[in-house]
Amino acid sequence: MEISAYSLGISRSFILIKAIFTKTNLFQFIKPTIIEIGIVIALLLAGGYIEFYMIELVENESIEIPGF
């Protein structure tokens, strides 16, 4: 999930840098950029929650092992 979020961010950065170099009006890029920022935030939050859940699951299983 993080790779997808970072690749979206990098691609949007490239698009914005290209628009700046070609002196294109940046107002047309505001809405897609905000949408992609929302998608990136959602992906990173979901990935963080899944990672936290997996760490907690492994910690709980390692504590319940008898004999240790």
PDB file of N, CA, C, O and CB in Angstrom:
ATOM      1  N   MET A   1       0.820  -1.188   0.000  1.00  0.00           N
ATOM      2  CA  MET A   1       0.000   0.000   0.000  1.00  0.00           C
ATOM      3  C   MET A   1       0.868   1.259   0.000  1.00  0.00           C
ATOM      4  O   MET A   1       0.550   2.255  -0.649  1.00  0.00           O
ATOM      5  CB  MET A   1      -0.935  -0.006   1.202  1.00  0.00           C
ATOM      6  N   GLU A   2       1.962   1.187   0.738  1.00  0.00           N
ATOM      7  CA  GLU A   2       2.837   2.353   0.790  1.00  0.00           C
ATOM      8  C   GLU A   2       3.484   2.616  -0.566  1.00  0.00           C
ATOM      9  O   GLU A   2       3.659   3.767  -0.967  1.00  0.00           O
ATOM     10  CB  GLU A   2       3.912   2.162   1.857  1.00  0.00           C
ATOM     11  N   ILE A   3       3.832   1.559  -1.253  1.00  0.00           N
ATOM     12  CA  ILE A   3       4.450   1.742  -2.577  1.00  0.00           C
ATOM     13  C   ILE A   3       3.465   2.423  -3.523  1.00  0.00           C
ATOM     14  O   ILE A   3       3.853   3.288  -4.307  1.00  0.00           O
ATOM     15  CB  ILE A   3       4.908   0.376  -3.168  1.00  0.00           C
ATOM     16  N   SER A   4       2.204   2.040  -3.452  1.00  0.00           N
ATOM     17  CA  SER A   4       1.183   2.673  -4.301  1.00  0.00           C
ATOM     18  C   SER A   4       1.038   4.149  -3.949  1.00  0.00           C
ATOM     19  O   SER A   4       0.948   4.997  -4.836  1.00  0.00           O
ATOM     20  CB  SER A   4      -0.178   1.953  -4.149  1.00  0.00           C
ATOM     21  N   ALA A   5       1.015   4.453  -2.659  1.00  0.00           N
ATOM     22  CA  ALA A   5       0.862   5.844  -2.230  1.00  0.00           C
ATOM     23  C   ALA A   5       2.059   6.681  -2.664  1.00  0.00           C
ATOM     24  O   ALA A   5       1.892   7.794  -3.163  1.00  0.00           O
ATOM     25  CB  ALA A   5       0.688   5.922  -0.706  1.00  0.00           C
ATOM     26  N   TYR A   6       3.255   6.155  -2.478  1.00  0.00           N
ATOM     27  CA  TYR A   6       4.445   6.905  -2.855  1.00  0.00           C
ATOM     28  C   TYR A   6       4.540   7.076  -4.370  1.00  0.00           C
ATOM     29  O   TYR A   6       4.980   8.122  -4.847  1.00  0.00           O
ATOM     30  CB  TYR A   6       5.693   6.209  -2.327  1.00  0.00           C
ATOM     31  N   SER A   7       4.138   6.071  -5.118  1.00  0.00           N
ATOM     32  CA  SER A   7       4.190   6.206  -6.572  1.00  0.00           C
ATOM     33  C   SER A   7       3.173   7.235  -7.068  1.00  0.00           C
ATOM     34  O   SER A   7       3.446   7.960  -8.025  1.00  0.00           O
ATOM     35  CB  SER A   7       3.938   4.850  -7.241  1.00  0.00           C
ATOM     36  N   LEU A   8       2.012   7.304  -6.432  1.00  0.00           N
ATOM     37  CA  LEU A   8       1.048   8.352  -6.779  1.00  0.00           C
ATOM     38  C   LEU A   8       1.621   9.733  -6.491  1.00  0.00           C
ATOM     39  O   LEU A   8       1.491  10.652  -7.300  1.00  0.00           O
ATOM     40  CB  LEU A   8      -0.265   8.156  -6.006  1.00  0.00           C
ATOM     41  N   GLY A   9       2.258   9.869  -5.332  1.00  0.00           N
ATOM     42  CA  GLY A   9       2.854  11.154  -4.972  1.00  0.00           C
ATOM     43  C   GLY A   9       3.957  11.566  -5.919  1.00  0.00           C
ATOM     44  O   GLY A   9       4.043  12.732  -6.304  1.00  0.00           O
ATOM     45  N   ILE A  10       4.797  10.629  -6.297  1.00  0.00           N
ATOM     46  CA  ILE A  10       5.895  10.939  -7.209  1.00  0.00           C
ATOM     47  C   ILE A  10       5.362  11.301  -8.593  1.00  0.00           C
ATOM     48  O   ILE A  10       5.861  12.229  -9.229  1.00  0.00           O
ATOM     49  CB  ILE A  10       6.866   9.752  -7.306  1.00  0.00           C
ATOM     50  N   SER A  11       4.349  10.570  -9.060  1.00  0.00           N
ATOM     51  CA  SER A  11       3.811  10.876 -10.387  1.00  0.00           C
ATOM     52  C   SER A  11       3.139  12.244 -10.404  1.00  0.00           C
ATOM     53  O   SER A  11       3.270  12.981 -11.381  1.00  0.00           O
ATOM     54  CB  SER A  11       2.814   9.795 -10.822  1.00  0.00           C
ATOM     55  N   ARG A  12       2.420  12.594  -9.334  1.00  0.00           N
ATOM     56  CA  ARG A  12       1.774  13.906  -9.279  1.00  0.00           C
ATOM     57  C   ARG A  12       2.831  15.014  -9.198  1.00  0.00           C
ATOM     58  O   ARG A  12       2.664  16.082  -9.786  1.00  0.00           O
ATOM     59  CB  ARG A  12       0.810  13.988  -8.068  1.00  0.00           C
ATOM     60  N   SER A  13       3.907  14.754  -8.473  1.00  0.00           N
ATOM     61  CA  SER A  13       4.985  15.736  -8.400  1.00  0.00           C
ATOM     62  C   SER A  13       5.596  15.970  -9.768  1.00  0.00           C
ATOM     63  O   SER A  13       5.887  17.108 -10.139  1.00  0.00           O
ATOM     64  CB  SER A  13       6.060  15.281  -7.416  1.00  0.00           C
ATOM     65  N   PHE A  14       5.793  14.887 -10.524  1.00  0.00           N
ATOM     66  CA  PHE A  14       6.341  15.025 -11.871  1.00  0.00           C
ATOM     67  C   PHE A  14       5.409  15.842 -12.754  1.00  0.00           C
ATOM     68  O   PHE A  14       5.861  16.694 -13.520  1.00  0.00           O
ATOM     69  CB  PHE A  14       6.584  13.648 -12.494  1.00  0.00           C
ATOM     70  N   ILE A  15       4.114  15.584 -12.648  1.00  0.00           N
ATOM     71  CA  ILE A  15       3.138  16.323 -13.467  1.00  0.00           C
ATOM     72  C   ILE A  15       3.172  17.810 -13.116  1.00  0.00           C
ATOM     73  O   ILE A  15       3.136  18.661 -14.005  1.00  0.00           O
ATOM     74  CB  ILE A  15       1.703  15.756 -13.261  1.00  0.00           C
ATOM     75  N   LEU A  16       3.242  18.124 -11.819  1.00  0.00           N
ATOM     76  CA  LEU A  16       3.270  19.526 -11.406  1.00  0.00           C
ATOM     77  C   LEU A  16       4.570  20.210 -11.819  1.00  0.00           C
ATOM     78  O   LEU A  16       4.551  21.361 -12.256  1.00  0.00           O
ATOM     79  CB  LEU A  16       3.085  19.634  -9.898  1.00  0.00           C
ATOM     80  N   ILE A  17       5.692  19.520 -11.685  1.00  0.00           N
ATOM     81  CA  ILE A  17       6.977  20.103 -12.099  1.00  0.00           C
ATOM     82  C   ILE A  17       6.988  20.362 -13.603  1.00  0.00           C
ATOM     83  O   ILE A  17       7.482  21.394 -14.057  1.00  0.00           O
ATOM     84  CB  ILE A  17       8.149  19.172 -11.712  1.00  0.00           C
ATOM     85  N   LYS A  18       6.442  19.423 -14.369  1.00  0.00           N
ATOM     86  CA  LYS A  18       6.365  19.608 -15.821  1.00  0.00           C
ATOM     87  C   LYS A  18       5.488  20.814 -16.164  1.00  0.00           C
ATOM     88  O   LYS A  18       5.811  21.588 -17.065  1.00  0.00           O
ATOM     89  CB  LYS A  18       5.812  18.333 -16.501  1.00  0.00           C
ATOM     90  N   ALA A  19       4.373  20.968 -15.436  1.00  0.00           N
ATOM     91  CA  ALA A  19       3.485  22.108 -15.682  1.00  0.00           C
ATOM     92  C   ALA A  19       4.161  23.422 -15.319  1.00  0.00           C
ATOM     93  O   ALA A  19       3.945  24.430 -15.992  1.00  0.00           O
ATOM     94  CB  ALA A  19       2.186  21.954 -14.889  1.00  0.00           C
ATOM     95  N   ILE A  20       4.962  23.427 -14.283  1.00  0.00           N
ATOM     96  CA  ILE A  20       5.675  24.645 -13.899  1.00  0.00           C
ATOM     97  C   ILE A  20       6.713  25.011 -14.954  1.00  0.00           C
ATOM     98  O   ILE A  20       6.844  26.179 -15.319  1.00  0.00           O
ATOM     99  CB  ILE A  20       6.349  24.469 -12.524  1.00  0.00           C
ATOM    100  N   PHE A  21       7.459  24.009 -15.450  1.00  0.00           N
ATOM    101  CA  PHE A  21       8.475  24.283 -16.463  1.00  0.00           C
ATOM    102  C   PHE A  21       7.875  24.754 -17.784  1.00  0.00           C
ATOM    103  O   PHE A  21       8.459  25.589 -18.475  1.00  0.00           O
ATOM    104  CB  PHE A  21       9.309  23.048 -16.699  1.00  0.00           C
ATOM    105  N   THR A  22       6.711  24.217 -18.130  1.00  0.00           N
ATOM    106  CA  THR A  22       6.071  24.640 -19.382  1.00  0.00           C
ATOM    107  C   THR A  22       5.196  25.874 -19.178  1.00  0.00           C
ATOM    108  O   THR A  22       4.553  26.343 -20.117  1.00  0.00           O
ATOM    109  CB  THR A  22       5.231  23.498 -19.959  1.00  0.00           C
ATOM    110  N   LYS A  23       5.170  26.401 -17.945  1.00  0.00           N
ATOM    111  CA  LYS A  23       4.412  27.609 -17.584  1.00  0.00           C
ATOM    112  C   LYS A  23       2.925  27.461 -17.903  1.00  0.00           C
ATOM    113  O   LYS A  23       2.292  28.362 -18.453  1.00  0.00           O
ATOM    114  CB  LYS A  23       4.980  28.829 -18.317  1.00  0.00           C
ATOM    115  N   THR A  24       2.394  26.303 -17.541  1.00  0.00           N
ATOM    116  CA  THR A  24       0.967  26.026 -17.703  1.00  0.00           C
ATOM    117  C   THR A  24       0.224  26.590 -16.493  1.00  0.00           C
ATOM    118  O   THR A  24       0.790  26.697 -15.405  1.00  0.00           O
ATOM    119  CB  THR A  24       0.700  24.487 -17.859  1.00  0.00           C
ATOM    120  N   ASN A  25      -1.022  26.943 -16.685  1.00  0.00           N
ATOM    121  CA  ASN A  25      -1.849  27.431 -15.593  1.00  0.00           C
ATOM    122  C   ASN A  25      -2.049  26.305 -14.578  1.00  0.00           C
ATOM    123  O   ASN A  25      -2.538  25.234 -14.937  1.00  0.00           O
ATOM    124  CB  ASN A  25      -3.216  27.955 -16.121  1.00  0.00           C
ATOM    125  N   LEU A  26      -1.684  26.531 -13.332  1.00  0.00           N
ATOM    126  CA  LEU A  26      -1.740  25.478 -12.312  1.00  0.00           C
ATOM    127  C   LEU A  26      -3.127  25.294 -11.701  1.00  0.00           C
ATOM    128  O   LEU A  26      -3.350  24.327 -10.974  1.00  0.00           O
ATOM    129  CB  LEU A  26      -0.757  25.785 -11.219  1.00  0.00           C
ATOM    130  N   PHE A  27      -4.058  26.198 -11.981  1.00  0.00           N
ATOM    131  CA  PHE A  27      -5.391  26.073 -11.399  1.00  0.00           C
ATOM    132  C   PHE A  27      -6.121  24.820 -11.872  1.00  0.00           C
ATOM    133  O   PHE A  27      -6.973  24.295 -11.155  1.00  0.00           O
ATOM    134  CB  PHE A  27      -6.213  27.295 -11.734  1.00  0.00           C
ATOM    135  N   GLN A  28      -5.798  24.337 -13.062  1.00  0.00           N
ATOM    136  CA  GLN A  28      -6.443  23.119 -13.559  1.00  0.00           C
ATOM    137  C   GLN A  28      -5.948  21.870 -12.847  1.00  0.00           C
ATOM    138  O   GLN A  28      -6.556  20.806 -12.970  1.00  0.00           O
ATOM    139  CB  GLN A  28      -6.208  22.978 -15.047  1.00  0.00           C
ATOM    140  N   PHE A  29      -4.844  21.987 -12.097  1.00  0.00           N
ATOM    141  CA  PHE A  29      -4.275  20.836 -11.396  1.00  0.00           C
ATOM    142  C   PHE A  29      -4.686  20.775  -9.924  1.00  0.00           C
ATOM    143  O   PHE A  29      -4.319  19.831  -9.224  1.00  0.00           O
ATOM    144  CB  PHE A  29      -2.767  20.871 -11.498  1.00  0.00           C
ATOM    145  N   ILE A  30      -5.435  21.761  -9.447  1.00  0.00           N
ATOM    146  CA  ILE A  30      -5.775  21.813  -8.023  1.00  0.00           C
ATOM    147  C   ILE A  30      -6.682  20.654  -7.622  1.00  0.00           C
ATOM    148  O   ILE A  30      -6.382  19.948  -6.660  1.00  0.00           O
ATOM    149  CB  ILE A  30      -6.450  23.141  -7.688  1.00  0.00           C
ATOM    150  N   LYS A  31      -7.771  20.448  -8.331  1.00  0.00           N
ATOM    151  CA  LYS A  31      -8.736  19.407  -7.968  1.00  0.00           C
ATOM    152  C   LYS A  31      -8.124  18.007  -8.048  1.00  0.00           C
ATOM    153  O   LYS A  31      -8.269  17.245  -7.092  1.00  0.00           O
ATOM    154  CB  LYS A  31      -9.960  19.489  -8.877  1.00  0.00           C
ATOM    155  N   PRO A  32      -7.444  17.624  -9.146  1.00  0.00           N
ATOM    156  CA  PRO A  32      -6.838  16.288  -9.179  1.00  0.00           C
ATOM    157  C   PRO A  32      -5.766  16.095  -8.097  1.00  0.00           C
ATOM    158  O   PRO A  32      -5.615  15.002  -7.551  1.00  0.00           O
ATOM    159  CB  PRO A  32      -6.227  16.035 -10.548  1.00  0.00           C
ATOM    160  N   THR A  33      -5.030  17.164  -7.795  1.00  0.00           N
ATOM    161  CA  THR A  33      -3.995  17.059  -6.764  1.00  0.00           C
ATOM    162  C   THR A  33      -4.613  16.827  -5.395  1.00  0.00           C
ATOM    163  O   THR A  33      -4.119  16.001  -4.627  1.00  0.00           O
ATOM    164  CB  THR A  33      -3.130  18.321  -6.741  1.00  0.00           C
ATOM    165  N   ILE A  34      -5.675  17.534  -5.082  1.00  0.00           N
ATOM    166  CA  ILE A  34      -6.352  17.347  -3.793  1.00  0.00           C
ATOM    167  C   ILE A  34      -6.941  15.945  -3.697  1.00  0.00           C
ATOM    168  O   ILE A  34      -6.877  15.316  -2.641  1.00  0.00           O
ATOM    169  CB  ILE A  34      -7.461  18.404  -3.601  1.00  0.00           C
ATOM    170  N   ILE A  35      -7.512  15.455  -4.786  1.00  0.00           N
ATOM    171  CA  ILE A  35      -8.063  14.091  -4.785  1.00  0.00           C
ATOM    172  C   ILE A  35      -6.963  13.067  -4.551  1.00  0.00           C
ATOM    173  O   ILE A  35      -7.138  12.131  -3.772  1.00  0.00           O
ATOM    174  CB  ILE A  35      -8.785  13.794  -6.115  1.00  0.00           C
ATOM    175  N   GLU A  36      -5.831  13.242  -5.223  1.00  0.00           N
ATOM    176  CA  GLU A  36      -4.727  12.294  -5.042  1.00  0.00           C
ATOM    177  C   GLU A  36      -4.122  12.392  -3.652  1.00  0.00           C
ATOM    178  O   GLU A  36      -3.684  11.379  -3.107  1.00  0.00           O
ATOM    179  CB  GLU A  36      -3.648  12.534  -6.088  1.00  0.00           C
ATOM    180  N   ILE A  37      -4.086  13.577  -3.064  1.00  0.00           N
ATOM    181  CA  ILE A  37      -3.610  13.712  -1.683  1.00  0.00           C
ATOM    182  C   ILE A  37      -4.520  12.918  -0.748  1.00  0.00           C
ATOM    183  O   ILE A  37      -4.042  12.239   0.160  1.00  0.00           O
ATOM    184  CB  ILE A  37      -3.560  15.210  -1.255  1.00  0.00           C
ATOM    185  N   GLY A  38      -5.828  13.003  -0.971  1.00  0.00           N
ATOM    186  CA  GLY A  38      -6.774  12.231  -0.159  1.00  0.00           C
ATOM    187  C   GLY A  38      -6.570  10.735  -0.312  1.00  0.00           C
ATOM    188  O   GLY A  38      -6.627   9.992   0.668  1.00  0.00           O
ATOM    189  N   ILE A  39      -6.332  10.294  -1.539  1.00  0.00           N
ATOM    190  CA  ILE A  39      -6.095   8.869  -1.783  1.00  0.00           C
ATOM    191  C   ILE A  39      -4.822   8.412  -1.094  1.00  0.00           C
ATOM    192  O   ILE A  39      -4.787   7.345  -0.482  1.00  0.00           O
ATOM    193  CB  ILE A  39      -6.011   8.583  -3.289  1.00  0.00           C
ATOM    194  N   VAL A  40      -3.762   9.234  -1.195  1.00  0.00           N
ATOM    195  CA  VAL A  40      -2.492   8.891  -0.551  1.00  0.00           C
ATOM    196  C   VAL A  40      -2.649   8.815   0.959  1.00  0.00           C
ATOM    197  O   VAL A  40      -2.138   7.889   1.588  1.00  0.00           O
ATOM    198  CB  VAL A  40      -1.412   9.915  -0.914  1.00  0.00           C
ATOM    199  N   ILE A  41      -3.346   9.771   1.544  1.00  0.00           N
ATOM    200  CA  ILE A  41      -3.565   9.750   2.992  1.00  0.00           C
ATOM    201  C   ILE A  41      -4.344   8.505   3.391  1.00  0.00           C
ATOM    202  O   ILE A  41      -4.001   7.852   4.377  1.00  0.00           O
ATOM    203  CB  ILE A  41      -4.314  11.018   3.448  1.00  0.00           C
ATOM    204  N   ALA A  42      -5.387   8.168   2.639  1.00  0.00           N
ATOM    205  CA  ALA A  42      -6.183   6.982   2.956  1.00  0.00           C
ATOM    206  C   ALA A  42      -5.341   5.706   2.846  1.00  0.00           C
ATOM    207  O   ALA A  42      -5.439   4.826   3.701  1.00  0.00           O
ATOM    208  CB  ALA A  42      -7.402   6.893   2.021  1.00  0.00           C
ATOM    209  N   LEU A  43      -4.526   5.605   1.812  1.00  0.00           N
ATOM    210  CA  LEU A  43      -3.670   4.418   1.656  1.00  0.00           C
ATOM    211  C   LEU A  43      -2.662   4.297   2.791  1.00  0.00           C
ATOM    212  O   LEU A  43      -2.451   3.207   3.322  1.00  0.00           O
ATOM    213  CB  LEU A  43      -2.934   4.466   0.317  1.00  0.00           C
ATOM    214  N   LEU A  44      -2.042   5.405   3.161  1.00  0.00           N
ATOM    215  CA  LEU A  44      -1.048   5.364   4.233  1.00  0.00           C
ATOM    216  C   LEU A  44      -1.684   5.066   5.588  1.00  0.00           C
ATOM    217  O   LEU A  44      -1.108   4.337   6.394  1.00  0.00           O
ATOM    218  CB  LEU A  44      -0.292   6.684   4.297  1.00  0.00           C
ATOM    219  N   LEU A  45      -2.861   5.621   5.844  1.00  0.00           N
ATOM    220  CA  LEU A  45      -3.554   5.316   7.102  1.00  0.00           C
ATOM    221  C   LEU A  45      -3.982   3.852   7.158  1.00  0.00           C
ATOM    222  O   LEU A  45      -3.835   3.196   8.189  1.00  0.00           O
ATOM    223  CB  LEU A  45      -4.779   6.226   7.270  1.00  0.00           C
ATOM    224  N   ALA A  46      -4.508   3.349   6.054  1.00  0.00           N
ATOM    225  CA  ALA A  46      -4.912   1.937   6.015  1.00  0.00           C
ATOM    226  C   ALA A  46      -3.694   1.031   6.176  1.00  0.00           C
ATOM    227  O   ALA A  46      -3.753   0.044   6.909  1.00  0.00           O
ATOM    228  CB  ALA A  46      -5.645   1.614   4.690  1.00  0.00           C
ATOM    229  N   GLY A  47      -2.604   1.353   5.508  1.00  0.00           N
ATOM    230  CA  GLY A  47      -1.383   0.562   5.641  1.00  0.00           C
ATOM    231  C   GLY A  47      -0.832   0.600   7.051  1.00  0.00           C
ATOM    232  O   GLY A  47      -0.367  -0.417   7.566  1.00  0.00           O
ATOM    233  N   GLY A  48      -0.879   1.765   7.681  1.00  0.00           N
ATOM    234  CA  GLY A  48      -0.419   1.891   9.061  1.00  0.00           C
ATOM    235  C   GLY A  48      -1.276   1.086  10.021  1.00  0.00           C
ATOM    236  O   GLY A  48      -0.758   0.437  10.930  1.00  0.00           O
ATOM    237  N   TYR A  49      -2.586   1.128   9.819  1.00  0.00           N
ATOM    238  CA  TYR A  49      -3.475   0.355  10.685  1.00  0.00           C
ATOM    239  C   TYR A  49      -3.245  -1.146  10.504  1.00  0.00           C
ATOM    240  O   TYR A  49      -3.203  -1.887  11.486  1.00  0.00           O
ATOM    241  CB  TYR A  49      -4.943   0.705  10.394  1.00  0.00           C
ATOM    242  N   ILE A  50      -3.098  -1.593   9.274  1.00  0.00           N
ATOM    243  CA  ILE A  50      -2.853  -3.020   9.021  1.00  0.00           C
ATOM    244  C   ILE A  50      -1.523  -3.445   9.627  1.00  0.00           C
ATOM    245  O   ILE A  50      -1.423  -4.522  10.215  1.00  0.00           O
ATOM    246  CB  ILE A  50      -2.866  -3.317   7.504  1.00  0.00           C
ATOM    247  N   GLU A  51      -0.506  -2.606   9.487  1.00  0.00           N
ATOM    248  CA  GLU A  51       0.803  -2.922  10.070  1.00  0.00           C
ATOM    249  C   GLU A  51       0.721  -2.987  11.593  1.00  0.00           C
ATOM    250  O   GLU A  51       1.290  -3.892  12.203  1.00  0.00           O
ATOM    251  CB  GLU A  51       1.849  -1.875   9.641  1.00  0.00           C
ATOM    252  N   PHE A  52       0.020  -2.036  12.214  1.00  0.00           N
ATOM    253  CA  PHE A  52      -0.165  -2.042  13.663  1.00  0.00           C
ATOM    254  C   PHE A  52      -0.892  -3.307  14.109  1.00  0.00           C
ATOM    255  O   PHE A  52      -0.507  -3.938  15.093  1.00  0.00           O
ATOM    256  CB  PHE A  52      -0.942  -0.795  14.111  1.00  0.00           C
ATOM    257  N   TYR A  53      -1.947  -3.674  13.378  1.00  0.00           N
ATOM    258  CA  TYR A  53      -2.720  -4.868  13.716  1.00  0.00           C
ATOM    259  C   TYR A  53      -1.855  -6.121  13.612  1.00  0.00           C
ATOM    260  O   TYR A  53      -1.931  -7.002  14.469  1.00  0.00           O
ATOM    261  CB  TYR A  53      -3.945  -4.992  12.798  1.00  0.00           C
ATOM    262  N   MET A  54      -1.040  -6.201  12.574  1.00  0.00           N
ATOM    263  CA  MET A  54      -0.178  -7.376  12.402  1.00  0.00           C
ATOM    264  C   MET A  54       0.870  -7.458  13.512  1.00  0.00           C
ATOM    265  O   MET A  54       1.163  -8.548  14.002  1.00  0.00           O
ATOM    266  CB  MET A  54       0.514  -7.335  11.027  1.00  0.00           C
ATOM    267  N   ILE A  55       1.435  -6.323  13.912  1.00  0.00           N
ATOM    268  CA  ILE A  55       2.419  -6.319  14.998  1.00  0.00           C
ATOM    269  C   ILE A  55       1.761  -6.749  16.301  1.00  0.00           C
ATOM    270  O   ILE A  55       2.327  -7.556  17.040  1.00  0.00           O
ATOM    271  CB  ILE A  55       3.059  -4.920  15.155  1.00  0.00           C
ATOM    272  N   GLU A  56       0.587  -6.231  16.592  1.00  0.00           N
ATOM    273  CA  GLU A  56      -0.123  -6.619  17.806  1.00  0.00           C
ATOM    274  C   GLU A  56      -0.464  -8.102  17.789  1.00  0.00           C
ATOM    275  O   GLU A  56      -0.374  -8.765  18.823  1.00  0.00           O
ATOM    276  CB  GLU A  56      -1.395  -5.789  17.969  1.00  0.00           C
ATOM    277  N   LEU A  57      -0.848  -8.625  16.653  1.00  0.00           N
ATOM    278  CA  LEU A  57      -1.192 -10.032  16.530  1.00  0.00           C
ATOM    279  C   LEU A  57       0.025 -10.909  16.800  1.00  0.00           C
ATOM    280  O   LEU A  57      -0.083 -11.916  17.499  1.00  0.00           O
ATOM    281  CB  LEU A  57      -1.762 -10.325  15.140  1.00  0.00           C
ATOM    282  N   VAL A  58       1.167 -10.543  16.261  1.00  0.00           N
ATOM    283  CA  VAL A  58       2.388 -11.318  16.477  1.00  0.00           C
ATOM    284  C   VAL A  58       2.826 -11.232  17.936  1.00  0.00           C
ATOM    285  O   VAL A  58       3.262 -12.233  18.504  1.00  0.00           O
ATOM    286  CB  VAL A  58       3.515 -10.821  15.552  1.00  0.00           C
ATOM    287  N   GLU A  59       2.717 -10.061  18.549  1.00  0.00           N
ATOM    288  CA  GLU A  59       3.093  -9.913  19.957  1.00  0.00           C
ATOM    289  C   GLU A  59       2.195 -10.757  20.855  1.00  0.00           C
ATOM    290  O   GLU A  59       2.678 -11.394  21.791  1.00  0.00           O
ATOM    291  CB  GLU A  59       3.022  -8.439  20.379  1.00  0.00           C
ATOM    292  N   ASN A  60       0.903 -10.766  20.579  1.00  0.00           N
ATOM    293  CA  ASN A  60      -0.023 -11.548  21.399  1.00  0.00           C
ATOM    294  C   ASN A  60       0.220 -13.038  21.248  1.00  0.00           C
ATOM    295  O   ASN A  60       0.107 -13.786  22.219  1.00  0.00           O
ATOM    296  CB  ASN A  60      -1.461 -11.220  21.033  1.00  0.00           C
ATOM    297  N   GLU A  61       0.553 -13.479  20.041  1.00  0.00           N
ATOM    298  CA  GLU A  61       0.816 -14.902  19.834  1.00  0.00           C
ATOM    299  C   GLU A  61       2.121 -15.326  20.487  1.00  0.00           C
ATOM    300  O   GLU A  61       2.224 -16.445  20.990  1.00  0.00           O
ATOM    301  CB  GLU A  61       0.852 -15.222  18.346  1.00  0.00           C
ATOM    302  N   SER A  62       3.124 -14.446  20.486  1.00  0.00           N
ATOM    303  CA  SER A  62       4.416 -14.822  21.064  1.00  0.00           C
ATOM    304  C   SER A  62       4.329 -14.875  22.593  1.00  0.00           C
ATOM    305  O   SER A  62       5.091 -15.616  23.213  1.00  0.00           O
ATOM    306  CB  SER A  62       5.516 -13.826  20.625  1.00  0.00           C
ATOM    307  N   ILE A  63       3.448 -14.133  23.206  1.00  0.00           N
ATOM    308  CA  ILE A  63       3.300 -14.149  24.664  1.00  0.00           C
ATOM    309  C   ILE A  63       2.611 -15.424  25.119  1.00  0.00           C
ATOM    310  O   ILE A  63       2.912 -15.929  26.201  1.00  0.00           O
ATOM    311  CB  ILE A  63       2.509 -12.923  25.143  1.00  0.00           C
ATOM    312  N   GLU A  64       1.698 -15.953  24.325  1.00  0.00           N
ATOM    313  CA  GLU A  64       0.905 -17.114  24.722  1.00  0.00           C
ATOM    314  C   GLU A  64       1.594 -18.449  24.485  1.00  0.00           C
ATOM    315  O   GLU A  64       0.992 -19.493  24.732  1.00  0.00           O
ATOM    316  CB  GLU A  64      -0.387 -17.102  23.994  1.00  0.00           C
ATOM    317  N   ILE A  65       2.824 -18.449  24.017  1.00  0.00           N
ATOM    318  CA  ILE A  65       3.525 -19.711  23.758  1.00  0.00           C
ATOM    319  C   ILE A  65       3.935 -20.319  25.099  1.00  0.00           C
ATOM    320  O   ILE A  65       4.677 -19.692  25.855  1.00  0.00           O
ATOM    321  CB  ILE A  65       4.780 -19.490  22.833  1.00  0.00           C
ATOM    322  N   PRO A  66       3.467 -21.522  25.405  1.00  0.00           N
ATOM    323  CA  PRO A  66       3.818 -22.130  26.693  1.00  0.00           C
ATOM    324  C   PRO A  66       5.286 -22.581  26.710  1.00  0.00           C
ATOM    325  O   PRO A  66       5.843 -22.984  25.689  1.00  0.00           O
ATOM    326  CB  PRO A  66       2.891 -23.331  26.987  1.00  0.00           C
ATOM    327  N   GLY A  67       5.880 -22.502  27.880  1.00  0.00           N
ATOM    328  CA  GLY A  67       7.260 -22.971  28.049  1.00  0.00           C
ATOM    329  C   GLY A  67       8.284 -21.889  27.880  1.00  0.00           C
ATOM    330  O   GLY A  67       9.478 -22.167  27.998  1.00  0.00           O
ATOM    331  N   PHE A  68       7.882 -20.659  27.607  1.00  0.00           N
ATOM    332  CA  PHE A  68       8.857 -19.579  27.454  1.00  0.00           C
ATOM    333  C   PHE A  68       8.660 -18.556  28.513  1.00  0.00           C
ATOM    334  O   PHE A  68       9.387 -17.563  28.555  1.00  0.00           O
ATOM    335  CB  PHE A  68       8.759 -18.936  26.090  1.00  0.00           C
TER     336      PHE A  68
END
